[in-house]
Amino acid sequence: MSKRIVIIGGGLAGTTAARELSDRGQAVTVIDPRAGETCERPPLSKHLFDGARHHLPYHLESTEHITFVRDWAEEITLAEAAADSRYTAETQRHPHSLSDHHATAGTIHLASGESIDFTHCILATGMEANREQIPDYPDALPVYDLGDAEWILDKVAKSEHLLNVGVLGSGYLGMEVATSAVAAGHQATVYLRGDEPLRRQLSAPVRRALVEKHATAGVEFVTHTASPDDIRADVHDLFITSVGARPRLIPIDGHRPAYAWDVDESLATSHPGVYAAGDCATVTAGPYALDRSPLGMRTGGRKPRKIPRRTPR
């Protein structure tokens, strides 16, 4: 039985994995509603108002070795582990030892009701934005995927006057949205829960300089906005949220981790035949292991699990 490699996620990590495997002559299946239409996220927040190119395409073509399944993967069930199963921690670290035999490791269940068996599965599901509800602005959207960005771009394009833009959240994406709006002549107001943006990312002098530069450019700041309910109605023509993101996690045999999938230096999870890469994975072993969850600032302040540092020899 030959390898049946399935990649869940058509973002940068999944697309890169598919391209690399295809270049080696390995057949892969990519599951994603927009498989093959990957784009880089950062420019989405920088060019919403100036009419410039707003994303960098990272296209992947369907080829002899790459098959697209444009659907949502909802769950993975694993095959019964045989007593003599070769899917041990050692074989996951050294998959070449399986070259003569590949047992089905599990099944991916899709939203359409279809299912796909695999010998190897790569989880590359990426992140999904936290979608804060603003009571008086039901159309408020994050700028985290191309669909959201295209909706906002269309609204901007159809507007016959300059817009008053509200932004909830003062992370990098939110600040970029505000900056691009005022640069195009629109008004922009940023609502902060605290008194300064990017408190966990930047030092105090840099934060103060950032606020001063943005205020000089025309960005207004409303501090200590503890709840979206505090944002006044009938002020903004367009409202954009930027309140963090979390990994998009698919349950495996009913299990879903709190933050991300823990993987070793070979990107293998604790589940036989299942690997994880990109934003949905945290490396916990090897030279690239993290001593804290990279999502600690994006999961509502929950304390990440500590991973002991290696002692240098």
C-alpha positions as CSV (number, residue, x, y, z in Angstrom):
1,M,0.0,0.0,0.0
2,S,1.5,3.4,-1.0
3,K,1.5,6.5,1.1
4,R,-1.7,8.5,1.1
5,I,-0.7,11.9,2.4
6,V,-3.4,14.4,3.2
7,I,-2.8,18.0,4.2
8,I,-5.6,19.9,6.0
9,G,-5.2,23.6,5.3
10,G,-4.4,25.5,2.2
11,G,-2.6,28.4,3.9
12,L,1.1,29.1,3.6
13,A,2.2,26.1,5.7
14,G,-0.1,23.7,3.9
15,T,0.7,25.1,0.5
16,T,4.4,24.9,1.1
17,A,4.2,21.3,2.3
18,A,2.2,20.3,-0.7
19,R,4.6,22.0,-3.1
20,E,7.7,20.4,-1.4
21,L,6.1,16.9,-1.5
22,S,4.9,17.3,-5.1
23,D,8.4,18.3,-6.2
24,R,9.6,15.0,-4.8
25,G,7.1,13.1,-6.8
26,Q,4.8,12.3,-3.8
27,A,1.1,12.5,-4.4
28,V,-0.8,14.7,-1.8
29,T,-4.4,15.8,-1.2
30,V,-5.0,19.3,0.1
31,I,-8.3,19.9,1.9
32,D,-9.4,23.5,2.2
33,P,-12.5,25.4,1.0
34,R,-10.1,27.7,-1.0
35,A,-7.3,25.3,-1.7
36,G,-4.9,26.8,-4.2
37,E,-5.9,30.4,-3.5
38,T,-3.6,31.1,-0.6
39,C,-2.6,34.7,0.2
40,E,-0.3,36.4,2.7
41,R,-2.3,38.1,5.4
42,P,-0.3,41.2,6.4
43,P,-1.0,43.3,3.2
44,L,-4.7,42.7,3.8
45,S,-4.7,45.3,6.5
46,K,-2.4,47.8,4.8
47,H,-4.2,48.4,1.5
48,L,-7.9,48.4,2.2
49,F,-8.3,52.1,1.4
50,D,-5.7,53.1,-1.2
51,G,-6.8,50.9,-4.1
52,A,-3.4,49.2,-4.3
53,R,-2.9,45.4,-4.5
54,H,-4.1,44.1,-1.2
55,H,-2.7,40.6,-1.1
56,L,0.3,38.6,-2.3
57,P,-0.9,35.5,-4.0
58,Y,0.8,32.2,-3.3
59,H,-1.0,30.1,-5.9
60,L,-0.7,26.3,-6.0
61,E,-1.9,24.5,-9.1
62,S,-3.7,21.2,-9.2
63,T,-1.2,18.8,-10.9
64,E,-0.6,15.1,-11.3
65,H,0.7,15.0,-7.8
66,I,-1.6,17.5,-6.1
67,T,-5.4,17.0,-5.7
68,F,-7.6,19.7,-4.2
69,V,-10.6,18.9,-2.1
70,R,-12.5,22.2,-1.5
71,D,-14.3,21.3,1.6
72,W,-14.0,21.7,5.4
73,A,-12.4,19.0,7.4
74,E,-14.4,18.6,10.6
75,E,-13.0,15.6,12.5
76,I,-10.3,12.9,12.4
77,T,-10.8,9.4,13.6
78,L,-7.8,7.1,14.0
79,A,-7.7,3.5,13.0
80,E,-7.4,0.8,15.6
81,A,-3.7,0.5,16.6
82,A,-2.5,-3.0,15.8
83,A,-0.1,-4.6,18.3
84,D,2.6,-4.7,15.6
85,S,1.9,-1.2,14.3
86,R,4.8,0.5,12.8
87,Y,3.5,4.0,13.7
88,T,5.6,4.5,16.8
89,A,7.5,7.6,17.9
90,E,10.6,6.2,16.2
91,T,8.9,5.6,12.9
92,Q,7.4,9.0,12.9
93,R,10.9,10.5,13.4
94,H,12.2,8.3,10.6
95,P,9.4,7.7,8.1
96,H,11.7,6.2,5.5
97,S,11.5,2.9,7.4
98,L,7.9,2.6,6.2
99,S,8.7,2.8,2.5
100,D,7.6,-0.8,1.9
101,H,4.4,-0.8,3.9
102,H,1.9,1.9,4.9
103,A,-1.2,1.0,7.0
104,T,-4.2,3.4,7.1
105,A,-3.7,5.6,10.1
106,G,-7.1,7.3,10.2
107,T,-10.0,8.9,8.4
108,I,-10.8,12.6,7.8
109,H,-14.5,13.5,7.9
110,L,-15.6,16.4,5.8
111,A,-18.5,18.9,6.1
112,S,-20.0,17.5,3.0
113,G,-20.4,14.0,4.6
114,E,-17.5,12.5,2.5
115,S,-14.5,11.0,4.2
116,I,-10.8,10.5,3.2
117,D,-8.5,7.8,4.6
118,F,-4.8,8.6,5.1
119,T,-1.5,7.0,6.0
120,H,0.0,10.4,6.9
121,C,-1.9,13.6,7.7
122,I,-0.4,17.1,8.1
123,L,-2.5,19.6,10.1
124,A,-1.8,23.0,8.7
125,T,-5.1,24.6,9.6
126,G,-3.6,28.0,10.6
127,M,-5.4,30.6,12.7
128,E,-8.9,32.0,12.8
129,A,-9.7,35.5,14.0
130,N,-11.7,36.2,17.1
131,R,-14.8,37.8,15.9
132,E,-15.9,40.3,18.5
133,Q,-19.5,41.3,18.3
134,I,-20.2,45.1,18.3
135,P,-23.9,45.5,19.2
136,D,-24.4,48.7,17.3
137,Y,-22.2,47.6,14.3
138,P,-23.5,44.2,13.3
139,D,-21.4,44.3,10.1
140,A,-18.1,44.6,12.0
141,L,-15.5,42.3,10.5
142,P,-11.9,41.4,11.3
143,V,-9.3,41.6,8.5
144,Y,-7.9,38.1,8.7
145,D,-8.8,36.4,5.5
146,L,-9.3,37.3,1.9
147,G,-13.1,37.0,2.1
148,D,-13.3,39.6,4.9
149,A,-10.9,41.9,3.1
150,E,-12.8,41.7,-0.2
151,W,-16.1,42.6,1.5
152,I,-14.5,45.6,3.1
153,L,-12.8,46.6,-0.2
154,D,-16.1,46.4,-2.0
155,K,-17.8,48.7,0.7
156,V,-14.9,51.2,0.4
157,A,-15.1,51.2,-3.4
158,K,-18.9,51.8,-3.4
159,S,-18.7,54.7,-0.9
160,E,-19.3,58.1,-2.4
161,H,-17.7,60.0,0.5
162,L,-14.8,59.6,2.9
163,L,-15.5,57.1,5.6
164,N,-15.4,57.3,9.4
165,V,-13.7,54.0,10.3
166,G,-13.8,52.5,13.8
167,V,-11.3,49.9,14.9
168,L,-11.6,47.8,18.0
169,G,-8.2,46.5,19.2
170,S,-4.8,48.0,18.9
171,G,-2.6,45.1,17.7
172,Y,-0.5,45.3,14.6
173,L,-3.4,44.6,12.2
174,G,-5.7,47.2,13.9
175,M,-3.0,49.9,13.8
176,E,-2.2,49.1,10.2
177,V,-5.9,49.5,9.3
178,A,-6.1,52.8,11.0
179,T,-2.9,54.1,9.4
180,S,-4.0,53.1,5.9
181,A,-7.4,54.7,6.4
182,V,-6.1,58.1,7.5
183,A,-3.4,58.0,4.7
184,A,-6.2,57.7,2.2
185,G,-8.0,60.7,3.7
186,H,-10.6,58.8,5.8
187,Q,-11.1,59.3,9.6
188,A,-10.0,56.5,11.9
189,T,-10.7,55.9,15.6
190,V,-9.0,53.1,17.5
191,Y,-10.7,51.8,20.7
192,L,-8.3,50.3,23.3
193,R,-9.1,48.3,26.4
194,G,-6.1,49.9,28.1
195,D,-4.4,53.2,27.6
196,E,-1.7,52.3,25.0
197,P,-1.5,49.9,22.1
198,L,0.8,46.8,21.8
199,R,1.6,46.8,25.6
200,R,2.9,43.2,25.5
201,Q,4.9,43.6,22.3
202,L,6.6,47.0,22.7
203,S,8.5,48.9,25.3
204,A,7.0,51.9,26.9
205,P,9.1,54.5,25.0
206,V,8.3,52.8,21.7
207,R,4.6,52.7,22.5
208,R,4.5,56.4,23.4
209,A,6.3,57.2,20.2
210,L,3.8,55.0,18.2
211,V,0.8,56.8,19.7
212,E,2.3,60.2,19.0
213,K,3.1,59.4,15.4
214,H,-0.4,58.0,14.8
215,A,-2.1,60.9,16.5
216,T,-0.1,63.4,14.5
217,A,-1.1,61.5,11.3
218,G,-4.8,61.9,12.3
219,V,-5.6,58.6,14.1
220,E,-7.9,59.2,17.2
221,F,-7.6,56.9,20.2
222,V,-10.4,56.1,22.7
223,T,-8.8,54.4,25.7
224,H,-10.2,52.2,28.4
225,T,-13.1,50.8,26.3
226,A,-13.7,47.8,28.5
227,S,-16.7,46.5,26.5
228,P,-17.9,46.7,22.9
229,D,-21.2,47.9,24.4
230,D,-19.5,51.2,25.2
231,I,-18.9,52.1,21.6
232,R,-21.5,54.7,20.5
233,A,-23.8,54.0,17.6
234,D,-24.2,56.1,14.4
235,V,-20.6,57.3,14.5
236,H,-18.7,55.0,12.1
237,D,-19.5,54.1,8.5
238,L,-17.3,51.0,8.7
239,F,-16.2,49.1,11.7
240,I,-13.2,46.7,11.8
241,T,-12.2,44.4,14.7
242,S,-8.7,43.3,15.6
243,V,-8.9,41.4,18.9
244,G,-6.5,38.5,18.3
245,A,-6.7,35.1,16.8
246,R,-6.5,31.4,17.8
247,P,-5.5,28.2,16.1
248,R,-8.2,26.5,14.0
249,L,-8.1,23.0,15.7
250,I,-9.8,19.9,14.4
251,P,-10.6,17.2,17.0
252,I,-8.8,13.9,16.8
253,D,-10.8,11.1,18.3
254,G,-12.7,13.7,20.2
255,H,-9.6,15.4,21.6
256,R,-8.8,19.0,20.9
257,P,-5.8,20.7,22.7
258,A,-6.2,23.9,24.7
259,Y,-3.8,26.0,22.6
260,A,-2.2,24.1,19.7
261,W,-0.9,20.7,18.8
262,D,2.3,19.8,20.6
263,V,4.8,18.4,18.1
264,D,8.4,17.1,18.4
265,E,11.3,18.1,16.2
266,S,9.9,16.1,13.3
267,L,6.5,17.9,13.6
268,A,4.9,14.6,14.8
269,T,2.0,14.8,17.2
270,S,1.3,12.2,19.8
271,H,-1.3,10.7,17.4
272,P,0.0,8.0,15.0
273,G,0.5,9.2,11.5
274,V,-0.5,12.8,12.3
275,Y,1.8,15.8,12.0
276,A,1.1,19.5,12.5
277,A,2.8,22.6,11.1
278,G,2.5,26.4,11.2
279,D,0.3,28.3,13.5
280,C,-1.7,25.3,14.8
281,A,1.5,23.6,16.2
282,T,3.9,24.2,19.1
283,V,7.3,22.6,18.9
284,T,8.1,21.1,22.3
285,A,11.2,19.1,21.6
286,G,14.5,19.6,19.7
287,P,16.5,22.8,19.0
288,Y,13.4,24.8,18.0
289,A,11.4,24.0,21.1
290,L,9.6,26.9,22.7
291,D,9.6,27.5,26.5
292,R,6.1,29.0,26.3
293,S,3.1,28.9,24.2
294,P,3.4,31.4,21.3
295,L,-0.3,32.0,21.7
296,G,-0.2,33.2,25.3
297,M,-1.1,36.7,24.2
298,R,-3.9,35.6,21.9
299,T,-5.9,33.2,24.1
300,G,-7.6,35.4,26.6
301,G,-4.6,35.6,29.0
302,R,-4.7,31.9,29.9
303,K,-1.4,30.8,31.3
304,P,0.6,28.7,28.8
305,R,2.1,25.4,29.8
306,K,5.8,25.7,30.6
307,I,8.3,23.6,28.8
308,P,11.7,23.2,30.5
309,R,14.7,24.7,28.7
310,R,17.5,22.4,27.6
311,T,20.7,22.9,29.6
312,P,23.6,23.7,27.3
313,R,26.4,21.2,27.3
